[in-house]
C-alpha cells in the first residue's frame, strides 16, 4: 500500500524542516502556505535579522544542522564578541571562544534561512503551495501556522548603513521593560529593536528611546529606515496535538521564554513531529524528552530576570563580562535540582497570554 500524502499547514522554518525530514525518509509531502512567499511576515524590501542561538548545546548549531541533513546555505555572521550596556550606559564586553549565536536573515530574500529551507525542500520533491490555506487535514499532517498570542513584542527599524558588522545590547527597563534593546549589523544592513515583555501600549515610546540610546552610544546611522514589529508567544503545553495532528513551532509556543531566541526549538519540534509520523512514536513523548527541560528552565530564567530590575541587570552584565558568556548561558539552560525546585513557583508566576492550543 502507498503511504498517504502528508500535509503541513505553514511554510515557516518548523513546517519546512518537518517537510524536509519526511521527504528524506521517502514520504510524499505537501506544504500549504497562506501567503504568497516564505517569510512574508518579515516584509519584502528589507529582511529581518535574528539570532540562531548556539549556547544550549556544546556542539556548534551549524555543525548539528549539517549532521542532521539540514541546509546551512544562508547568510550568517558568527557572533563571538559583542558589547552590552546597562541603564547607566556603562559598557560591558561580551566574549566567547565559540559563537554565542549566529546572526542570520529572515524573510523571503535569496540569502535568508526561510528561502534556504524552501530550496532544500523543493530539491527533495516537497510540493509547496502558496496562497493556500489548509483548513482540514484529512489524513496525516502537521500544524505549523505561527504564533497565536503576544507575550513579547519586538519593534523597531530595518535600514541600510555604513556601520561595521557587529551586535550591541542594552538592558534597561526604560528602553525595553523586562526585556532588552538590540542592534544587529551585517553586510551593510541593520536592525534596531526594543524587545518588550511588558507595557506594550507604549511600544513606540520605547522604540524611540532605543534609537536615541544607540545613536549616543555607538553612533547609530540609519539610511532609509523602515518600521517593523513582531510578536513572540512563549507557552509550554501539556500536549502539542490537535486531535491526532502534531502542532509545532511557534504555533505550539515553542520559544525561549527568557530571551525569545526560539529558532532552534522551532526547528527541533519540526524534526520530532516528522519522526513521530515516520516511526509511529508519540510526539508528546519526544518533545517532552528533548525540548521541555530547556523550556522549563527558560521559564525559571525569565522569572528571575524579571525580578532583577535595572540595578540587577547591571550586576548580571558585570558578572558575565569576566566569563565565557556562552558557557555560562549553557549552564543556565540545563535542567538541575535548583531549576526543578523553582519551576512550580515560576510556572505560577509566569502566565502566557496563550491559554491553550485550541486558541
ABEGO torsion letter per residue (X at the ends): XBBBBBBBBEABAAAAAAAAAAAAAGBBBBBBBABABBGAAAEAABBBBBBBBAAABABBAAAAAAAAGBBABBBBBBBABBBBBBAAGBBBBBBBABBABBBBBBEABAABAAAAAAAAAAAAGBBBBBGBBBABBABBBBBBAEBABBABBBBEBBBBBABBBEBBBBBBAAABBGBBBBBBBBGGBBBBBBBBABGAAAAAAAAAAAAAAAAAAAGBBBBGBBBBBBBBBBBBBABABBEABBBBEAAAGBBBAAAGBAAAAAAAAAAAAAAAAAAGBBAAAAAAAAAAAAAAAAAAAAAAAAAAEAAAAAAAAAAAAABBAAAAAAAAABBBAAAAAAAAAAAAABBBABABAAX
